[in-house]
């Protein structure tokens, strides 16, 4: 399985921006679809952005137009650029490798999670 290390979180005011990074320990990073999840207190973990090995992206409706996922295969890293942050974006953010299930929905490839990175947005 792939080891993942997230970084870049912090405390920002509403309307601010952050860029999260996720470094993956694998020599075949380029073959994986990757995603960013978040989990707010008392809520289920949700997928907010995904990027395929070919660079196609998909976003949760709640972040469309504000978040951008990208990847640098040379650095084995996936990024999440977040703009116009809102208090409801407050959560621990995790990255993971992805696969598609029988319905074509993205799900985690491995049930293994890094430590995540905390994003807190004040109003």
C-alpha positions in Angstrom: 0.0 0.0 0.0 1.0 3.6 -0.5 2.2 5.8 2.3 0.7 9.3 2.2 1.8 12.5 4.0 -0.5 15.5 3.9 0.6 19.1 4.7 -0.3 22.7 4.1 -3.3 23.1 6.4 -3.8 26.0 8.8 -6.1 28.7 10.1 -7.4 31.3 7.7 -10.1 33.8 7.5 -13.2 33.4 5.3 -12.3 34.3 1.8 -8.7 33.2 2.2 -6.7 30.6 0.4 -4.6 27.6 1.2 -2.7 25.0 -0.8 -2.5 21.4 0.5 0.1 18.9 -0.6 0.1 15.1 -0.4 3.4 13.2 -0.9 3.1 9.6 -1.8 5.7 6.9 -1.3 5.5 4.9 -4.4 7.5 4.4 -7.5 4.4 4.1 -9.7 2.5 7.2 -8.5 1.5 8.1 -12.0 -0.8 5.1 -12.4 -3.0 6.0 -9.5 -6.1 8.1 -9.4 -5.8 10.4 -6.4 -8.3 12.2 -4.3 -8.8 14.6 -1.5 -11.2 13.8 1.3 -12.3 15.9 4.3 -13.9 15.0 7.6 -15.5 17.6 9.8 -16.3 16.9 13.4 -19.4 14.7 13.7 -19.6 14.2 10.0 -18.7 11.4 7.6 -15.6 11.6 5.5 -16.4 13.0 2.0 -14.5 13.1 -1.3 -14.1 16.7 -2.4 -11.8 16.4 -5.4 -10.4 13.6 -7.6 -7.8 13.4 -10.4 -7.3 10.4 -12.6 -3.9 9.2 -13.9 -4.7 11.0 -17.1 -5.4 14.3 -15.4 -9.2 14.4 -15.6 -10.7 16.0 -12.5 -14.0 15.9 -10.6 -15.3 17.9 -7.7 -18.0 17.9 -5.1 -20.6 20.5 -5.8 -19.8 22.3 -2.6 -16.2 23.1 -3.8 -16.7 23.5 -7.5 -15.2 26.8 -8.7 -13.2 27.3 -5.5 -10.9 24.2 -5.3 -8.5 22.9 -7.9 -6.8 19.5 -7.7 -3.6 18.9 -9.6 -0.7 16.4 -9.6 3.0 16.4 -10.2 4.0 12.9 -11.1 7.8 13.8 -11.0 7.4 14.7 -7.4 4.8 12.0 -6.5 2.6 14.7 -5.1 -1.0 15.8 -5.4 -2.2 19.3 -4.5 -5.4 20.9 -3.5 -5.5 24.7 -4.2 -8.4 26.2 -2.2 -9.7 29.7 -2.7 -12.6 31.7 -1.2 -12.6 29.4 1.8 -15.7 29.3 3.9 -16.2 28.3 7.6 -18.0 25.1 6.4 -14.7 24.0 4.7 -13.3 23.5 8.2 -12.2 19.9 8.5 -9.3 17.5 8.5 -8.2 16.9 4.9 -6.8 13.6 3.7 -5.6 12.3 0.4 -5.8 8.8 -0.8 -5.4 6.6 -3.9 -8.7 5.9 -5.6 -10.5 3.3 -7.7 -13.9 3.2 -9.2 -16.6 0.9 -7.9 -19.2 -1.1 -9.9 -21.2 2.1 -10.4 -18.3 4.2 -11.5 -18.0 6.1 -8.3 -14.6 6.9 -6.8 -13.8 5.1 -3.6 -10.5 4.6 -1.7 -8.3 2.0 -3.2 -6.8 1.1 0.2 -8.5 1.6 3.6 -5.4 3.3 4.8 -5.3 7.0 5.8 -2.5 9.3 6.7 -2.6 11.8 9.6 -4.4 14.4 7.5 -4.0 18.1 7.7 -6.3 20.5 9.6 -8.0 23.3 7.8 -9.8 25.9 9.9 -11.7 28.8 8.5 -12.8 31.6 10.7 -15.8 33.8 9.9 
